[in-house]
Amino acid sequence: ELVARIWPDSQLSLARFDERTYADLFRYLKYSESQLRQYRQRFACETLESTVEIGGLLKHKVAEPLSAVLQNLSSQYLGGDPKALQRSIELSIRLWLTINVKSPSVAVGPTFPFEDPLEWTPPMSLASLIETRFGKSDFSGDSKVRVRLEGSFTAAYLVNICGMQIQWTDYLSDHLRHDASGRNLVVYRHKICLVNHLKSGDACPIPRDILTEALDTLNLLFPFGDAPTKQLLLKENQLPFYQLGGCGRARDLELSSYEYWREEVDGLLKSFRSPPKSWKQLATDRRDLKEYATFWIAVMVAVLTIVSIPCNIIQATYSVKAYRVSLAQVN
C-alpha cells in the first residue's frame, strides 16, 4: 500500500507485484520509520504514511522555492515548528525520490560514510535542487573522440580483479561516487525505483533522461546474463536487483552516451584499464595483456638478475677457495 502511495501514477498491478524486487526498498522504509519514531517530536508528521502524503503535495510545487512551500504547507500544520515541517518535507523527498536531501540546519539522525547530503536553501526550488545535483558532467575530454567501452568493463571485474569494494546506497544522489583511494565504489541499489519513476511520467520531477541514464549505468556495470555479475550480486545479497534484467534498456558501451555520470564512468574506466598490479590480477585478467605481460616479464627478469648477483659472487668465492686448496695439495 505504501508503495502505491509513493507511485500512484505508475499503474502498479497487485496481481503482478513481486515483493522480492522491493526487498531493499522495504528495508529502507523500515529503517526510515524507526528513525521517525526515535525523533518523532522533531517532525511535523509522525507516521511514514503522512510523510509520504507530503510528497504528493510537492508534485505540484516543484518550481516553487522552499520558503513558499513551507508557507503553503504550514496552514495544514498549525502551530508547527517550521524546522519540524522542513524535516518532514525533506524526509518525504528521501522516501519518494531517494535523493538525499538533508539540510544541516534541520538534520537529525546519523549520516553514514559515503553519503553526501544535499542542502535545500529557502530561495531554491526542488526542480533547481535536482538540476544542480544532476548537472551534466563538465568532462574535459574531447567530446568528438569516440570511446568504446570493453564488454568486460563490469562491476564484477572492478571488484574481483581491480580490488574495489561496493558500498550500496539508498540515494540516487550518491550513485557512482568513489573515494580518493579509488577502492570504494558507491552504487544505487533501488533499480525498481527508477523503473517506477519512468512509469510515472511527468509526476516525477527527476528528468527522464537522468532516470534512463541511471538505469544505463547499472546495466553497464551489472549486465544481465553475465555469470560473474550474477555471482557478485548473489554474494552482495542483491540478486533481486539482477533479476530485474535490463528493464527494457540495452547495454550501452559508448562513453559519449553518458552525460550525467560520464566523469564517474571515465574514472572507473581508468581503473579498469590500468596495468595489473599483481600476479593474481595478471593471471585472471581477461583483456589483451601483451603489453602488460611484457612489462611483468621484464620485471621478473630484472628480479632474477638481481637475485643471481650474490649467488654468482658466492659461487666465485668458493671457486677461488677450491682453487687455492687444490694448489696447496699439489705443493
Stockholm file with secondary structure:
# STOCKHOLM 1.0

chainA/1-331         ELVARIWPDSQLSLARFDERTYADLFRYLKYSESQLRQYRQRFACETLESTVEIGGLLKHKVAEPLSAVLQNLSSQYLGGDPKALQRSIELSIRLWLTINVKSPSVAVGPTFPFEDPLEWTPPMSLASLIETRFGKSDFSGDSKVRVRLEGSFTAAYLVNICGMQIQWTDYLSDHLRHDASGRNLVVYRHKICLVNHLKSGDACPIPRDILTEALDTLNLLFPFGDAPTKQLLLKENQLPFYQLGGCGRARDLELSSYEYWREEVDGLLKSFRSPPKSWKQLATDRRDLKEYATFWIAVMVAVLTIVSIPCNIIQATYSVKAYRVSLAQVN
#=GR chainA/1-331 SS CHHHHHCTTSCCCGGGCCGGGGHHHHHHHHHHHHHHHHTGGGSSCCSHHHHHHHHHHHTTCTTSBHHHHHHHHHTTSTTCCHHHHHHHHHHHHHHHTCCCBCCTTTCCSCCCTTCCCBCCCTTCBHHHHHHHHTCCCCCCSCTTSCCBCCTTCSHHHHHHTTCCEEEEESCGGGTTCBCTTSCEEEEECCHHHHHHHHHHGGGSCSCHHHHHHHHHHHHHHSCTTCHHHHHHHHHTTCHHHHHTTTTTCCCCCBGGGCSSSHHHHHHHHHHHHSCCCSHHHHHHCCSCCHHHHHHHHHHHHHHHHHHHHHHHHHHHHHHHHHHHHHHHHHC
#=GC SS_cons         CHHHHHCTTSCCCGGGCCGGGGHHHHHHHHHHHHHHHHTGGGSSCCSHHHHHHHHHHHTTCTTSBHHHHHHHHHTTSTTCCHHHHHHHHHHHHHHHTCCCBCCTTTCCSCCCTTCCCBCCCTTCBHHHHHHHHTCCCCCCSCTTSCCBCCTTCSHHHHHHTTCCEEEEESCGGGTTCBCTTSCEEEEECCHHHHHHHHHHGGGSCSCHHHHHHHHHHHHHHSCTTCHHHHHHHHHTTCHHHHHTTTTTCCCCCBGGGCSSSHHHHHHHHHHHHSCCCSHHHHHHCCSCCHHHHHHHHHHHHHHHHHHHHHHHHHHHHHHHHHHHHHHHHHC
//
